[in-house]
Amino acid sequence: MNAEKFFEKYSIEEISKKTKISPISLRFIRNKEFDKIQRAKFFGFVNIIEKEFNVDLSELKEEYNNFNSQKPSKPHQEITIETSKNKNFFLIILAIILLIIGGFLLYKENQQKSTQVKETKLNISNITNNTNSTNTTQIQNPTPIINKKITNEKNTTAVSTKEINKTIKKYQVIIIPQKKVWFRAINIDTNKTIEYLTSKEKILPKGNYYIKFGHGEITINYNNQTITPDTKKIIRILFKNGSYKFMKKPNRYEK
């Protein structure tokens, strides 16, 4: 049975109800509006239809490939430039943060050294002006003061290092489908893209992500938060620095 006979036999509503594919995507497939549906979604949806209805739509897949082979391909350099810009922007922001922290630590260190020198001079002056046994005991006092200041400097550096590590902490996204679902995840730290059509749990590598979900029931665990989005329609979510928000198209992660 070819695609034309299949769509004559079954209505859009029947196919959508059984496959959970949106009616608008099914119309694009039925009407062969190949320019309106992405390659991954097209083949994913057609594979689901073939499995659910036990039908061979290989001719339709071949038509899709022929259609796309006639279209001029987009220059790869455009993607490379965008990736480079995002990476450079991230490195500039990180460098500014480290510069501010380094300047603050240097200022505190100089301030502490200045205070330490003043206190040491004051103690030496007291020792010189007094020659009795009581003053002799005071000679031992500068050492604890100096040691205390050095300990404080180490503690300040340790706290600052923890704050930096906390700032760049990365979280993990866990996707648990209840039914077969398609999604594309872009790691916005590395600009790498991964894509799945699956009903199994997926644990993404740690990092910040922009994820586009197709139709299906899913649960997402992220930073001790449980998210259950309404995926009866296309959903776009940004997971960044431990928090998340729903996005609309167009946005800078998807054009």
Secondary structure, DSSP 8 states (H G I E B T S, - for coil): --HHHHHHHS-HHHHHHHH---HHHHHHHHTT-GGGS-HHHHHHHHHHHHHHHT---HHHHHHHHHHHHTS----HHHHHHHHHHHHHHHHHHHHHHHHHHHHHHHHHHHHHHHHHHHHHHHHHHHHHH--SHHHHHHTTTHHHHHHHHHHHHHHHHHHHHHHHHHHT----EEEEESS-EEEEEEETTTTEEEEEEESS-EE--SS-EEEEE-SS-EEEEETTEEE---TTS-EEEEEETTEEEE--SSBTTB-
